[in-house]
């Protein structure tokens, strides 16, 4: 029976549970940046840094509220048709599913004033700013190495006696040793075995081994943001705004990875002797992350003359307090050539739970737009998101006082793996009549992964006993929309096509092994977004 371990006791305990601590990959996964919002906002590619006048302004540039002359209440939802395709050396593997999301709700209030400050506005909103839905599976054959060899390599120097349970002494290596959790799980599953001494290990793959690998990943979850914004209009020329965002997130990941090998180096059930045989193992991981945080947003829009608007906004990091929990489990089967005896079983880690801190990236954005009479709008934005500036800390205890200590190892990994991402947003709107408007938008976001990490030239460290990771490539959004106005009521409809590439690695390249089981991924997402509301 698994025991639950709360990993918050001390710095020493965090060191003894390195496989269950947070990683740069966790920070990356929790800091997703996506194009989401009202139908009008998405229909124009999100190019609203200088425009404002939309409920979704509160997620981008709070100064946009300053352009409101009337109060408004609005809401929206979308239907998402998602397709996931994994390309491997053995062909293509596809997954599809359709989901509906309730995306946003907002209220804007307006107070008209006398003097230079023409209006003072305030707003509250709920927005789903990211979804983590992703599923894919793949198969690689042949393999040039084994996950077990990777584990054996980083387990060198760990005493194997520290990784064995001792019921007579109530000794639990997950709780009582400094060994990595993945090393403990692999050793008790005979994925790694001693080679002549207690601190040296061999994996299952050797010269002449033939093997394959199979994997499946399922991610779920979302990030929601609740905004409270204030804005003002100074002489119809300068519009300022500031806002507070309260962030709530939930993320879960299930991963299955398995290998089958002929001619493998397996334990011979005779002392420390190893022999050639057949090997198969499966590794299952379950992780759940949840937490809350807050951020600040500052912005200004300047209208030097009627048709031109220039906007600037700054977003602080979201200062997140998160809790991760989960476990790992293996199932294995080994036989020695010439023997009818099968060595099989199942092992699992204890449940883990620990608290940690994450500062998401700083964001800076600038935009300009032309408002051509009452007929057309053209808007262009640029956004810089500093993913290399993410920070991670772990919770530590000192007597009755608790706090967070900066995790310098993980923060160094963040700088080695990630760089700034740049986004270009372009939007146009054309009014066909007083009631109908047409919209189009384009949104392009560059990858935030450094070339060395993406190309397998950097060793990637993960958390828990899950060695898999996914690096996103560039993302494109193409959007078309239509809007209808009738007196104070409006309804907007937008079609959004998103295409994003990514690469999945079952485990990191290491010590000269550059080809590990992997897949090239393509996410194609087709959204139908509907928003409606009233101005009063």
C-alpha positions, 0 to 999 in steps of 0.5 A: 500500500502506498504511503502519502508523503508531504514534502514540505518539511525542510530543505534536507527533505527536498534534497532527498526527494529530488525526483518529486520536486518541481522542475523547469519543465513544470514551470514551462507547462504552467505558463502557457500563453494562448489566444483566448477571449471574446469573439470580437477580440479573437476575431481580430487576432487579439490585436487590442493593445491600442484599441480597447473597448472590449471586455477582453481588454482586461486581460491585455491592456487595462487602459482599454477600459478608458475608451468605454463611454457606456457600461457593458455586460457580456459573456461568451463560450466556444466549441473546440474541435481538436486534432492531435497528430504524432509522427514517428519512424513507424507512421502517424498516430491521430487523436481527436476530440471536441469540447465546449468551454465557458470562456468569459464574463465581464462587467464594465461600469462608467462614471462621467466626470467634469474636467480633464478626467472625462470618465472614470471606469471600472471592470470585473471579468472572468476569463479562461486564458489557457487550456491544457487539453492534449492527448497523443500516442506513438510507437518507435522501433528500433530504439538505440537505447533504453530509458533504463540505461538513462536511469542507470547513468544518473544513478551512478554513485547511489548505494543500492542498499539505500534503495531497498525497503527494510520492513524490519527497520521500517525503512522506506527509501522514498522517505528515508534516503537521499536517492532519486525516486526514479532510481529507487523505482527502477532498482526495485523493478530491476530496470537497473542492476548492480555491476560488481559493486553497490554503486554502479549500475547497468541498464537493460540495453546492451550491444545486440539488443533490439527493442521498441518503445510505446507511449501515450500522454493525456493532459487536462486542465485550465488557467482562469483569471479574474480581473479587477481593473480601473481606468480613466480618460484624460481629455479624450487623448490619454487613457490609462489603466491598471488592474489586478488579476487573480489566477486559478489553475488546475493541471493533470497529466497521465503518461504511459511508457513501455519498452520491449527488448530482445537480447537485453541484459537482465538480472539472473536471480543469482547474486549480482549476476546478469545474463542475456534475455528478454525484457519488458517494462511499463512506467505509469505516472500520474501528476496533478498540479493546482494553485492560485496566484496574482498579477498586476497589469499597467497600461496606457493608450494615447490618441494624438489625433482622431484616427491614430491610437498607440498603446503600451502595456506591462504585465508582471509575473503571476506570483503562483503558489502551487501544490503538486501531487501524484505517484509513479508505478511500474510493471515488468517481466524478464526472462533469461535465455535458456530458462523457463523462469519468468521474473515479473512484478509491479512496483510503485512509489509512495504518493507525494505532495509538495508545495512550490512557488512559480513566477510566470514570465514578465510580458511587455506589449505595444500596439498601434491602430488606425480608426478610419472614420466609422468604416474600418479599423486596422490594428497591429501589436507586438508582445514580448514574453520573457520565459527565461525570467521565470522563477521557481522556489520550494517551501521550507520550514524553520520551526513554526515559520514557513517560507519559500526558498529560491530553487537555484538549480531549477532556475538555472535550468530555466535559463538554459532551456527557455528564451523569450517568445515574441508574438505579432498580432494583426487585426482588421474590422470593416463595418458593412452597415450600422448593424453588421461588421466583418473581422479578420485576424492573424496571430503568430507566436514564436517558440520559447525553447532554446535551440540547444534544448529543442535539438537535443544538445542539452540534458533535460531534467524533469520532476517525479518519475516521469521523464517525458517532456514536450517542447512547443514550436511556433504557433499560428492563429488565423481568425475570421468573424462577424458581428451584429449590433441591434440598439444596445445588444450585440452578438459576435461569432468567430472562427479560429484556426490554430496550428502548433507544432511540438516535439515529444521526448520520452526521456532526455538525450544523455552522455552521447545518446542523441536519439531517444524515443520521440515524436513530432506533434501537430495540434490543429484546433478549430474553435467556434466562439460566440459572445453576446452582451448589452451596453447601457 
